[in-house]
């Protein structure tokens, strides 16, 4: 009988332990669920707070979303930076000062803001689609934004001119900034003078009177040919290529030697900075003046800008 009682007592103890383990397991699961719920509530509260700060400070356009910007291990421009049309915008003055600019001034007459930092002078006209930075042109097709009488710019070109690197963290949807290892180069040191000379002249001769985007596309054709194995590997070589006859009519007419317009120089610099409407276009034609239909009959049509039709 004693042995049976001991066996029974041992079985009861085992059963109690199983119940205890189950109980502790349930408690652990409930605790984890509670912690997760609290974390979600805190995150939602932080998001609401961020959105409130975001909406209170500026009247951003519909569809704009707040974005976190971090520099030097800390969050900056809270409630002031926004994603607008898939581009991160920041206020010019506040961002420039955060990046160490010595001065930020505004000329009300010319509507041009000027930022100076470490020998680099940056000029931005209200409503423009580019930054002029010590002789260089940094293009952004979405243009500047005027929000509550504050000038906003895309973060990448402005950061580049201020010698700051930009990285997008998709996991946290944050913009991460760091000091660039290389100082921003001036136009005199960045552009190849021969390339700029001839590219601006062919753009001016071929696309005078065309919109800026049309001028950029003409420059893209020249640089796309330069990178293509079927054409010479220099800007000058592409323009004066006669392998299959004269490639550009201004070479025959002599207008290639005329001084370029200011906007053509602008377009040439934008192209030399690496901005491209298309990496595939190799031909363009103005149907009004075309003396041959070979291009339109033999090359894939890409798009039209102004009076020019572009082909791959």
Secondary structure, 3 states (H helix, E strand, C coil): CHHHHHHHHHHHHHHHHHHHHHHHHHHHHHHHHHHHHHHHHHHHHHHHHHHHHHHHHCCCCCCCEECEEEECCEEECCCCCEEECCEEEEEHHHHHHHCCCCEEEEECCCCEEEEEECCEEEEEECCCCEEEECCEEEECCCCCEEECCEEEEEHHHHHHHCCEEEEEECCCCEEEEEECCCCCCCHHHHCCHHHHHHHHHHHHHHHCCCCHHHHHHHHHHHHHHHHCCCCCCCHHHHHCCCCCCCCCHHHHHCHHHCCCCHHHHHHHHHHHCCCCCCCCCCEEECCCCCCCCHHHHHCCEEEEECCEEEEC
